[in-house]
Amino acid sequence: MELNKSNSPFDENQLELIQQLMPTLSSNQQSWLSGYLLNASTDEGDPSQYTDHPETSEHANATAELTSSIDKTNSEVPTEDTTHSTISTDEPIEVNILFGTETGNAEEIADEFETKLKEHDFTVHTWEMDDFPQEDLSKVNHVFIITSTHGVGEPPINALDFYDYLHSDEAPDLSHLNFSVLALGDQDYPDFCQAGKDFDKILGDLGGHRLADRVECDFDFEEVSEQWIIDMLELLSQMSPGSSNNEPKDEDVVVEEPQATYSKTHPFYAEIIKNSVLTEPTATREVRHLELSIEGYGEAYEPGDSLVIIPQNNPELVEEVIQTLDWDGTTTIDIDNSGNSTTIQDALTNEFEIAKLTPSILNNAAALFGNPMLNANVQNNEWVQDYIYGRDFIDLIKDFTPVALSPDMLKDLLRKLPPREYSIASSNQVNPHTVHITVRVVKYDAHHRERHGVCSVQLADRTQLGDKLPVYLKKNPNFKFPYDEQTPVIMIGAGTGIAPYRAYLQQRAHLGLKGNQWLIFGNQNIDADFLYRNDLESWLDQGVLSKLDLAFSRDTENKIYVQHRIEENGEDFYQWLTNGATIYLCGDKEEMAKGVHQSFVNVLIQHGNFNQSQAEDYLTELIKNQRYQRDVY
């Protein structure tokens, strides 16, 4: 009997998919499906019940027909290991979640996914990618990859070994594997979600079957990742032999009091209790020290963690956008395609990023503005990168006047306003009800206008004592300090990169810990921006800090940076490394971090007799073993 709509429960599209699916299945997959169909048909009850229901009987016969065709296909496909050819339909689907993370976002999503799957009785194993046993990849059937992208399109450090393995000659055939990838990134960077794209491609190239297309998240990943979890859960529930049993059972539901977990969508409102200038008036860059009350937050933080602030756009910039577009700021618009609405003025103040351009915004604008010149220019990637530097939404709508742009298009044009993360500069043990942050106030001239950092200028110029800001704490699992007197620590930072070291040293002083603690700190002028000078010199006198080297670039004829101090102290630096020191690096991602990395390499070559390749490998191993931790931005 041939399967059709009259003798089966499938519609035309499903029947077509079944016919396409059959030739692609491996023997194991065919056996599993055969067992599932037989189990499903017998689970309906006494077969004799079908005799009184012709339509149901047709469906049962169709199931038998499809099962028979699968069994016939199975008999034609030789198998090397018949002990694994049949999967018991009583066994739940076993899921492996592999995550790669730098700041903890991918791990947070992985934990949430694991919790949801376990609530529905799936067997779940969650791994940092490099902890997953590589030899097991040829044995598992369902893998979900959740990964961020680091550096220039690179996988996170805890995913490097797994990435290299998949791209090596040792990588196995994965034709048995079902997988899906959730990629995290930031559209500010040209290599957006590149690590996720690479994992998705190589798993497919090795024969893996995509359960769903790759999903890519911008910085505001929460909504997209939550939907991905829902979709994957539904997909797995449909695939599960016991799908009818994959609903949470009433008796398994434990009613608990809701806990105060704060986030971007549910922030804590922290009161500003101190807002002072750390730098002297002669400094070229103003830096502020802020203290915020988090009394009642209900959660502790650690040195290395961050305070996340949800900012507002400058009201003057918002008003200029509205006037330039000749809109009424009180008009109500939809902001996210889900029925959430607010006024144009509120949306431009709180919801959308208008102080910065990205390549995706220019591409969106080309599609929505109807401006021929913009359409032509965005075809040139080099032009796009050059144009967005130092420009904002005002520049875009003035330079390329929209032919047709309605307020409702904002949600399709602009990206959401990113929250700002600041390294915490205080110890929670010393300051149980407050959190301190160090903020450089960003102001500069570009394209004949003064430009302002969204959050830093809000904190400096538009925030008063007593004001409350929406905030939440964010853990940083990859920037953690030791609290003993045996582990040597080398801390390297420039500018506001001093913040986490102030928190760490403050806590060590509180705990009465000494030991080998070396700080290499840099800024522009010793008299104008030696941040937290009194604290650092006091800890040096007390022995909490055992070695302090400074690099003030504008105080010498030839500019001196922290990387120069590393090489000047190369022999000591190498000796500290051989004695087991952990290195911490905090500050500018582009200039400082690259210079420091090369200085490490130079020290290893000069004092450790490494060649360039060996030095790079050595530093990679330090990173993997968390002896070289970075918080760069």
Order of alpha helices (4+ residues) and beta strands (2+ residues): alpha-alpha-alpha-beta-alpha-beta-beta-alpha-beta-alpha-beta-beta-alpha-beta-beta-beta-alpha-beta-beta-alpha-alpha-alpha-alpha-alpha-beta-beta-beta-beta-alpha-beta-beta-alpha-beta-alpha-beta-alpha-alpha-beta-alpha-alpha-beta
